[in-house]
């Protein structure tokens, strides 16, 4: 059985696709699910995702389990013989693991009818532009009305056989950040005739850090990171355009609004100072992952009698689209240890495949658990 799931994971690893373009992935998942016993199953496609409902024997409640299915626009740099067949794309966040674990749990309950109803959610576009909110708004999920929901995410830093979670805040609120600066280019020898957008963008980069260090309560954590900057054409022409790309992360939802307002005030000042125009796009925004204490405790009890070790997790400034599900439906998320020397979103991510069976067992035990 372990080798079967490793094969599934490797099949999925070879076909990473970005948000709402997961056509091959959806087809693979459908083929696998349709090969299972169908007596208890109802399968419904939603865009490039899936809802799979498993009818319970009693059905006192409905538990939902969500997995994400998209990859990342990252060129893989591994020596795997099952490396990505899609140039420029990779399952660098472990979603191939996540899907395999969901399929393992689904197979179990397609053969062994659960006591309660189970809704398996295969969500596209977790990495962007965001699939959770439109899925929550769909008629498909409304007809099943889950009573609670949970999900997992691989953790390269945790050892195989270990899971980790905590009540309350697990992941932060996050927002993408894209800013364009428009000025006037010209010859490097005549800077007074230009409006230099490298200077404008650089000024913004420096001032944006004051939002964290000087414009926010130090007991209310926030992060503003500029990870990419593009400007200019050659060394002796002053740049007419510049673009910065980054991310904002906060513990409290209201702090996100405060930081964005601060960014817009800084940009207003830069427009005046450099006689330029700017435009800002916040891209994908993710709501915090806030775990319901009742279901974290339920999860811990479900692991009793197993060899799986539970460890209390620290809060993290990472972001996850699953936060929107938890905003609407009580539940929790947990980390699954995969012991990789390379981290998430790394082109050399190498999770230990022994963790797949651990994840399947943890999910099955949690679905079988009772309050």
Buried (B, 14 or more C-beta within 10 A) or exposed (E): EEEEBBEBBBBBBBBBBBBBBBEBBBEBBBEBBEEBEEEBBEBBEBBBBBBBBBBBEEEEBBBBBBBBBBBBBBEBEBEEEBEBEBEEBBBBBBBBBBBBBBBBBBBBBBEEBBBBBBBBBBBBBBBBBBBBBBBBEBEBBEEBEBBBBBBBBBBBEBEBBBBBBBBEBBBBBBBBBBBBBBBBBBEEEEEEEBBBBBBBBBBBBEBBEEBBEEBBEEEEBBBBBBEEBEBBEEEEEBBBBBBBBBBBBBBBBEBBEBBBEBBEEBBEEBBEEBEBBBEBEBBBBBBBBBBBEBBBEBBBBBBEEBEBBBBEBEBBBBBBBBBBBBBBBBBBBBBBBBBBEBEBEBBBBBBBBEBBBBBBBBBBBBBBBEE
